Amino acid sequence: MAEAIRMPLLSDTMKEGVIAEWHKNVGDTIKSDDIIAEVETDKATMEVMPYVDGTLLYIGVEKGKGVPVNGIMAIIGKPGEDFQAILDAENGVVAPAATTATPAPMAATTEPVVAIAEPVAESDERIKASPLAKKLAEEKGVDIHAVKGSGDNGRIIKRDIDSYTPAALSPVAAAAPAATQTAPTAPTVVVPVVAGTEGHTDTPLTQMRRIIAQRLAESKFSAPHFYLRMTVTMDNAMEARKAINLVSPEKVSFNDLIIKACAMALRKHPAVNSSWMGDFIRQNHHIHIGTAVAVEEGLIVPVVKFADQKSLSQIAVEAGTLIDKARNKKIQPHEFTGNTFTISNLGMMDIDEFTAIINPPDSCILAVGKIAATPVVENGAVVVRNLLKLTLSCDHRVVDGAVGSRFLQTLKTYLENPVTMLV
């Protein structure tokens, strides 16, 4: 029996996946562990396997198009098997009652089923379309008269609206002056810059960038942020790191030290390790530290789980592996979800200090600048110290100023005296 391969939920915030690449074609023999497609989510590009054997009978959308979570990506079954009932059920199409009329022959599907957009003349004849297709057309602003139906007797169904793309300018637009015509949107439009002229480049949003914009806007405008800043003297940490790296099997970075120090401080200040849940506050008993990593499409936050229970060398190995996976698009959902606190470090980019937007569901995020040799006054004398500026962004619904301040004081103690993290 034919089986639908549906878009999996690959991250906790995912609403749809965009097909980055199809690795199989209609008619190919498929094994359960074959990679049939790569899907771009809001977090990373993931490989999808069908977990069933058979023949690829149907591909739902072409490369570059999105499929909602649990929507049909493909159908696999026996060669030549009829799968139309699966699509009809998905689109809410009710099978017609049996009649004596001879049904029109149906051609076997050998290519991805994508409706071909052909403008048709509007007439008084009733449009044959499912209620769901009409509703989607209205929501998307699609002229349903211009959509060619692929259902029974040319009936327009959901997939026709989802895959519809205007093939040409409408008659009205074609008759308009050239200056007012609007060309179909291209993936990327580059207008060359010539002396004395203006130009620009339009780049479409990736799924990751779209979700980053959505989630951080929601965080910034729904969570009342406030900011606490503190300066930490890192001289002892620098010396400790040198000593640690003489014996550590993995090179320990300053970011690894900060991850460990934050985890230890969160253990003493569990209120900071909490989340706003709408009508209650969830205080997490586990400590999972996320570290923001820049990738080509935006940001992703690999998570070091149970960071308070791990040694510096263990954190260095795990964090390094996760960061490499994130940059190479190999990171898996369980490796970038579950954070209870996040660190954003721009010190390596020569940034002195900055503020960061809270990464939901966390209640706080720590922004880390660079370590800078700075003259300071101690006991009436000017000395040079290596200073690090930290900024803690707090969700005031969960963390008050005094709570956040005490957390930073403990963090400062650990970083200025790293040996205290070992006892």
Sequence and secondary structure as in RCSB ss.txt:
>XXXX:A:sequence
MAEAIRMPLLSDTMKEGVIAEWHKNVGDTIKSDDIIAEVETDKATMEVMPYVDGTLLYIGVEKGKGVPVNGIMAI
IGKPGEDFQAILDAENGVVAPAATTATPAPMAATTEPVVAIAEPVAESDERIKASPLAKKLAEEKGVDIHAVKGS
GDNGRIIKRDIDSYTPAALSPVAAAAPAATQTAPTAPTVVVPVVAGTEGHTDTPLTQMRRIIAQRLAESKFSAPH
FYLRMTVTMDNAMEARKAINLVSPEKVSFNDLIIKACAMALRKHPAVNSSWMGDFIRQNHHIHIGTAVAVEEGLI
VPVVKFADQKSLSQIAVEAGTLIDKARNKKIQPHEFTGNTFTISNLGMMDIDEFTAIINPPDSCILAVGKIAATP
VVENGAVVVRNLLKLTLSCDHRVVDGAVGSRFLQTLKTYLENPVTMLV
>XXXX:A:secstr
  EEEE    STT SEEEEEEE   TT EE TT   EEEE SS EEEE  SS EEEEEE S TT EEETTSEEEE
EESTT   HHHHHHHTT       SS         S            SS   B HHHHHHHHHHT  GGG    
SGGG B HHHHHT    S  HHHHHS GGG      S EE    TT    EE    HHHHHHHHHHHHHHHHS E
EEEEEEEE HHHHHHHHHHHHH SS   HHHHHHHHHHHHHHH GGGSEEE SSSEEE SS  EEE EEETTEEE
  EETTGGGS HHHHHHHHHHHHHHHHTT   GGGSS  SEEEEE GGGT         TT SEEEEEEEEEEEE
EEETTEEEEEEEEEEEEEEETTT  HHHHHHHHHHHHHHHHSGGGGG 
